[in-house]
């Protein structure tokens, strides 16, 4: 026997989407919000994510986004970290940026690298900063190279190699050492 929308959080979320984004004759934003809340309250991480990204109040957004992130909705990680940062909960924000970075999200890699470089959410950690700048190369994004070049002069050879190992980009880290020796 098939579950009805009243019993199935995924079906409730899907129906909420139709009421929010579907054909004009089905649109009912109040019904969409109600169904999303019911689905999220029943444990649907994607419904919680949807509620979190549309919430205007940062604390409400954090509540829903934390639920989504803890349910393994990777798209919630950067949104949650950003909202936590708005509330000056920087240590937890950094943890979610790192979780997103570990999940392969470029924006989270860049944010984690910058936060480690600048000491937001914890102490300055140039090894972790370089790690995430280098990891961005693994997803085809070189946006962190300029920042990497700026921090490398403050790092020892061993720290640069450690960042290369952590990022899985040791050969890229070695390039910094070759350039250092050539200078």
ChimeraX attribute file (.defattr): number of C-alpha atoms within 10 A of each C-alpha:
attribute: neighborCount
match mode: 1-to-1
recipient: residues
	/A:1	3
	/A:2	6
	/A:3	9
	/A:4	10
	/A:5	15
	/A:6	11
	/A:7	13
	/A:8	16
	/A:9	25
	/A:10	19
	/A:11	16
	/A:12	25
	/A:13	27
	/A:14	19
	/A:15	19
	/A:16	26
	/A:17	21
	/A:18	17
	/A:19	21
	/A:20	18
	/A:21	14
	/A:22	13
	/A:23	9
	/A:24	10
	/A:25	7
	/A:26	12
	/A:27	16
	/A:28	16
	/A:29	15
	/A:30	12
	/A:31	15
	/A:32	21
	/A:33	19
	/A:34	14
	/A:35	24
	/A:36	27
	/A:37	22
	/A:38	21
	/A:39	26
	/A:40	24
	/A:41	15
	/A:42	16
	/A:43	16
	/A:44	22
	/A:45	26
	/A:46	27
	/A:47	29
	/A:48	29
	/A:49	30
	/A:50	21
	/A:51	22
	/A:52	26
	/A:53	18
	/A:54	11
	/A:55	16
	/A:56	10
	/A:57	10
	/A:58	17
	/A:59	15
	/A:60	16
	/A:61	23
	/A:62	25
	/A:63	16
	/A:64	27
	/A:65	32
	/A:66	24
	/A:67	24
	/A:68	27
	/A:69	24
	/A:70	13
	/A:71	16
	/A:72	13
	/A:73	17
	/A:74	20
	/A:75	16
	/A:76	28
	/A:77	27
	/A:78	25
	/A:79	23
	/A:80	28
	/A:81	28
	/A:82	22
	/A:83	22
	/A:84	23
	/A:85	18
	/A:86	13
	/A:87	13
	/A:88	12
	/A:89	14
	/A:90	19
	/A:91	14
	/A:92	16
	/A:93	27
	/A:94	25
	/A:95	16
	/A:96	25
	/A:97	26
	/A:98	24
	/A:99	20
	/A:100	24
	/A:101	24
	/A:102	15
	/A:103	14
	/A:104	16
	/A:105	19
	/A:106	23
	/A:107	15
	/A:108	26
	/A:109	27
	/A:110	24
	/A:111	24
	/A:112	29
	/A:113	31
	/A:114	23
	/A:115	23
	/A:116	23
	/A:117	20
	/A:118	15
	/A:119	14
	/A:120	16
	/A:121	18
	/A:122	14
	/A:123	11
	/A:124	15
	/A:125	16
	/A:126	24
	/A:127	25
	/A:128	24
	/A:129	27
	/A:130	33
	/A:131	29
	/A:132	30
	/A:133	30
	/A:134	29
	/A:135	28
	/A:136	26
	/A:137	17
	/A:138	15
	/A:139	11
	/A:140	9
	/A:141	15
	/A:142	13
	/A:143	14
	/A:144	22
	/A:145	14
	/A:146	10
	/A:147	16
	/A:148	22
	/A:149	13
	/A:150	9
	/A:151	15
	/A:152	19
	/A:153	13
	/A:154	11
	/A:155	13
	/A:156	12
	/A:157	15
	/A:158	11
	/A:159	18
	/A:160	27
	/A:161	23
	/A:162	19
	/A:163	23
	/A:164	24
	/A:165	15
	/A:166	17
	/A:167	23
	/A:168	15
	/A:169	19
	/A:170	17
	/A:171	12
	/A:172	17
	/A:173	24
	/A:174	15
	/A:175	12
	/A:176	18
	/A:177	19
	/A:178	10
	/A:179	9
	/A:180	12
	/A:181	8
	/A:182	7
	/A:183	6
